[in-house]
Amino acid sequence: MSRRLAYVVISVVFANYLGNAFFYVLQVSATLPRIVSSLACLLTIGFLQLRVFSRPGADLRSGRAYLALGAMAALVYVPMYFFPAAWPGMPGFLAGSALLVLPNRVRWLAFALVALSNSLIQTFYQPALPLLGQMYYVVTPMVAGLVVYGLSRLPSLVLQLETARSELAELAVSQERLRFARDLHDLLGFSLSAITLKVELARRLIGEHTDRALRELAEILGIAREALTDVRAVASSYRELSLTDEIESARSVLTAAGVGTTIETDHADLSPRSRTALATVLREGVTNLLRHSDATRCSITISGTDQFVSIDIVNDGAPAEVGTERGSGLANLATRTTAIGGSLLAQANPDGTYRLHAEVPVDPVPEEPSGRRRRLAGPTIATKFAQVLVTSVVVGYVITTATLVLNEYVRIGTTGIVLASAGVAGTAALVLGLVSRPRVRLSVARRFGVLAALAVCVYVPQVVYGNPYLGLPGFLAGSVALILPMRAGWPAAIAVVAGQGVIFGAYGFGAVDIAYGVMATTNHGLVLYALSRLRSMVTELHEAREELAAAAVTQERLRFARDLHDLLGYSLSAITLKSELTHRLASIDPGRARQELTEVLEISRQALADVRSVALSYRELSFDEETQSAQALLSAADIAVTVRIDACDQLPTDVKVTLATVLREGVTNLLRHSKAEHCEIVLSSSRHLVTMDIVNDGIPSIERRSRDGSGIGNLTTRVRALGGDLHAGLTPEHTYRLRAEIPLPFN
């Protein structure tokens, strides 16, 4: 909606600028050659502005853009020799285009030089031009240049904001995935490692030390039930560890592993967050000890003051070297403790011991609400830019109108100047203070009060002195469109524009002045409406993308919860059931009990592998889920999508996973590197071949294709691993197609 609005407003405003110049050509020199040549120049200016400088996504630092800027300069200055009275409004296009194309260091200088040159040229052709006239010819191209620049930039800013918000959503999802992975590593890794260790011990004890085996089985049951609770807790994102339970669990596991253990605790009451952090450190420290050291003794000391509590885990077996890709546990602990204002230290001591030390505050800093996201700098800058632009354009229109008012001093006198100036200043104050501000909400009575005050400011000077140039009726038209509902606002705005033409005619002005009055009122109204609405849209889009980020996180939680349920819920339930069975069989049938424990051991090892799989996000993709996700993403990006999928339930699993990967990468590339408006996803299969096509009408740039080609390369490798082929490129229909062809095995 914002982009369509911008295109319509840009076209109408630019057409009015060009049309006003053409009317002056008709008035001053209406010969056929001059009409044709001026019309050709004006249409070319409009084409360059719309198709080169104001087109969202255009590369304004390219040689083509600089060539177009040079052509624009020629079209602005050369016709001034032939149409000096009709062309003073055209430098505004050059000034605005210079702001769009030139680098930051020179563009504002060029902008000022264009405005100054316009006044100098008009002074050359009108030697008796007064100072106010010279000032008018300086301010006019500056205001027009800001309008051209603003209307051209804001649609691009909207697109940039969409990209920024999408990136924020991806960042939020990545952070959520990292949090889940950390929880899995800290919670379930320990539990499953403990189960594996205790199952191996119980299997050796059955038959010879049945009573000890039964105790180990009871502890296995407890750990399995706790792990199953943790799965549900992580999936629901609500979890609080018990430090007391973790201490007892650590004592039991270390004793079962043959590690002499000493535990001392003396600490104040802790907040839930600090207690959970210490419990997590204890769990991770014991897990690392069991996995990576040959310790025979371990001491655990928890002590504290009124402000801080610390935990020390010291063992006599230095940990084995762990690769960086496996060393995320301590990094996770450091992240957790630092997040609540604590610290973490892990080091090997000269005496051959290894120490893990963590310190956390008793009352940690308040946790930031999960719904609050860190705002990117882009939206703040864009919002401020929109505000400054609206203010600058309104002030510019006020200055140009003030020059016209001052030019009437001889006829209306000091009283007239004061009255007209008060009307112009009051109009500007109401527009900037109330009408154009996106956060201001007016009641129905106040809306009509504001419009009535604007009408007084606009029409009283015109009526009293019979001069329609003594006001800003366009601001009244734009305010009506902004304040009133659409069905009433736009007809009322059109009535204000038409009424201004009637006023010009009633006071005896000619056709050119009437046309100027209608066009100027239209332009002022549309510019105010467009810049105010686009300013509001920047804010609204910013908030909408924040909601998108939250929705993306929610979706990721659901997916993660589903993976946890599907992968680990079954495994932990099976471990619990089989451990209960073994507990009953240990005294009756030791052989059957050992067999059950062997199966428990296999299940626990597989569950541990599943934990790593989910945490690292290496899972089997679902083609159906990827299709639904692609449709949702493309629709959210305002891309019309058509999906035609043949039945693919009978396809081999590796083929479906590869197709899902191709679909995900293809849609990702489409969203990142093209300006597509339509996309078609087609999957067709026969007995011996399955083909998937992703076709869109947005062609990625050559520069982007050459620079970011690793995605297609990875897909090609995946597809060729199944004996298939992947093609990506342009089609004769000027669309871009990604095609994957994979042969199917004979039945």
URFEN-V636397 format. One record per residue. SS is DSSP state (~ for helix, > for strand, _ for the rest). NEAR is the number of other C-alpha atoms within 12 Angstrom. Layout:
ss/near
SS/NEAR
SS/NEAR
This chain:
ss/near
_/14
~/28
~/28
~/15
~/23
~/37
~/29
~/22
~/36
~/37
~/29
~/27
~/36
~/43
~/32
~/31
~/41
~/39
~/33
~/34
~/39
~/35
~/31
~/31
~/33
~/25
~/21
~/19
_/21
_/19
_/13
~/12
~/14
~/23
~/25
~/17
~/23
~/36
~/30
~/18
~/33
~/38
~/25
~/26
~/41
~/34
~/25
~/30
~/45
~/31
~/24
~/31
~/42
_/41
_/31
_/27
_/24
_/25
_/22
_/29
_/22
_/17
~/15
~/18
~/26
~/25
~/21
~/32
~/33
~/22
~/24
~/35
~/31
~/22
~/33
~/39
~/30
~/22
~/30
~/29
~/19
_/23
_/35
_/29
_/29
_/36
_/40
_/46
_/42
_/52
~/50
~/43
~/52
~/48
~/45
~/40
~/51
~/43
~/38
~/42
~/37
_/29
_/18
~/14
~/12
~/16
~/22
~/24
~/18
~/29
~/37
~/28
~/25
~/38
~/37
~/27
~/32
~/37
~/34
~/25
~/30
~/33
~/25
~/17
~/19
_/17
_/14
_/12
_/19
_/18
~/20
~/24
~/29
~/31
~/30
~/35
~/37
~/36
~/40
~/42
~/41
~/47
~/42
~/44
~/42
~/43
~/45
~/45
~/44
~/43
~/50
~/45
~/38
~/45
~/37
~/30
~/39
~/37
~/30
~/27
~/33
~/37
~/25
~/31
~/37
~/32
~/24
~/33
~/32
~/25
~/25
~/33
~/28
~/22
~/22
~/31
~/31
~/27
~/28
~/40
~/33
~/31
~/43
~/46
~/41
~/42
~/45
~/46
~/43
~/41
~/42
~/46
~/40
~/45
~/47
~/39
~/35
~/41
~/47
~/30
~/32
~/40
~/36
~/25
~/27
_/34
_/22
_/17
_/18
~/27
~/18
~/23
~/34
~/33
~/26
~/38
~/44
~/29
~/34
~/43
~/33
~/29
~/40
~/43
~/28
~/32
~/41
~/32
~/29
~/36
~/41
~/28
~/25
~/36
~/32
~/23
_/25
_/18
_/26
_/25
_/31
_/26
~/29
~/24
~/22
~/34
~/33
~/26
~/31
~/41
~/29
~/30
~/36
~/37
~/26
~/31
_/33
_/19
_/25
>/22
>/29
>/24
>/28
>/21
>/22
>/18
_/27
_/21
_/22
_/29
_/26
~/24
~/31
~/41
~/38
~/32
~/46
~/51
~/39
~/44
~/48
~/45
~/44
~/43
~/43
~/47
~/35
~/40
~/38
~/34
~/28
~/22
_/28
_/23
_/30
_/23
>/28
>/36
>/34
>/36
>/28
>/33
>/28
>/24
_/18
_/16
_/21
>/30
>/34
>/38
>/42
>/32
>/44
>/39
>/38
_/25
_/27
_/30
_/30
_/18
_/14
_/16
_/11
~/10
~/11
~/18
_/20
~/25
~/35
~/34
~/24
~/30
~/38
~/30
~/23
~/35
~/36
~/22
~/23
_/31
_/26
_/31
>/30
>/31
>/26
>/29
>/21
>/22
_/16
_/10
_/13
_/17
_/25
>/32
>/31
>/38
>/34
>/42
>/40
>/44
>/35
_/30
_/24
_/27
_/17
_/15
_/16
_/12
_/8
_/16
_/18
_/14
_/24
_/20
_/23
_/25
~/16
~/25
~/34
~/21
~/21
~/33
~/33
~/21
~/26
~/38
~/30
~/23
~/36
~/40
~/32
~/28
~/41
~/41
~/31
~/31
~/40
~/38
~/29
~/35
~/40
~/34
~/31
~/33
~/38
~/30
_/28
_/27
~/22
~/12
~/15
~/24
~/16
~/16
~/19
~/28
~/30
~/21
~/30
~/42
~/35
~/28
~/35
~/44
~/30
~/30
~/42
~/39
~/24
~/31
~/43
~/29
~/24
~/28
~/42
_/42
_/33
_/28
_/16
_/18
_/16
_/21
_/13
~/13
~/13
~/18
~/25
~/20
~/19
~/30
~/37
~/21
~/25
~/36
~/30
~/27
~/33
~/39
~/35
~/29
~/30
~/32
~/24
~/21
~/24
_/24
_/32
_/39
_/42
_/43
_/48
_/54
~/51
~/47
~/51
~/52
~/43
~/43
~/49
~/39
~/36
~/40
~/38
_/28
_/16
~/15
~/14
~/16
~/25
~/25
~/19
~/26
~/37
~/29
~/25
~/37
~/36
~/26
~/26
~/39
~/32
~/22
~/28
~/29
~/23
~/19
_/21
_/16
_/21
_/19
~/21
~/26
~/29
~/29
~/30
~/33
~/35
~/38
~/34
~/43
~/41
~/41
~/43
~/46
~/42
~/42
~/51
~/47
~/44
~/44
~/50
~/46
~/40
~/44
~/42
~/30
~/35
~/39
~/32
~/23
~/30
~/36
~/26
~/23
~/35
~/32
~/22
~/32
~/34
~/29
~/22
~/32
~/31
~/24
~/22
~/31
~/30
~/22
~/27
~/37
~/29
~/21
~/31
~/39
~/28
~/22
~/30
~/40
~/33
~/24
~/35
~/43
~/28
~/29
~/42
~/37
~/26
~/34
~/44
~/28
~/28
~/39
~/36
~/24
~/25
_/36
_/23
_/16
_/18
~/27
~/20
~/22
~/33
~/34
~/25
~/33
~/42
~/26
~/27
~/39
~/34
~/25
~/33
~/43
~/29
~/25
~/39
~/31
~/25
~/33
~/41
~/29
~/23
~/34
~/32
_/23
_/22
_/15
_/22
_/23
_/26
_/26
~/30
~/25
~/20
~/28
~/35
~/22
~/25
~/35
~/28
~/22
~/25
~/33
~/21
~/20
_/29
_/21
_/25
>/23
>/29
>/24
>/26
>/20
>/23
_/18
_/16
_/27
_/14
_/17
_/29
_/21
~/18
~/24
~/36
~/35
~/29
~/38
~/47
~/34
~/34
~/45
~/42
~/33
~/30
~/40
~/40
~/25
~/35
~/40
~/32
~/28
~/27
_/30
_/26
_/30
_/23
>/28
>/36
>/34
>/36
>/28
>/34
>/25
>/26
_/20
_/16
_/17
>/24
>/34
>/36
>/42
>/35
>/44
>/38
>/38
_/28
_/29
_/31
_/29
_/23
~/14
~/13
~/17
~/23
~/14
~/13
_/17
_/20
~/15
~/28
~/32
~/20
~/19
~/33
~/30
~/21
~/28
~/32
~/20
~/18
_/27
_/22
_/27
>/28
>/33
>/28
>/31
>/25
>/22
_/19
_/9
_/13
_/15
_/26
>/32
>/34
>/39
>/34
>/42
>/34
>/37
>/26
_/24
_/18
_/10
_/8
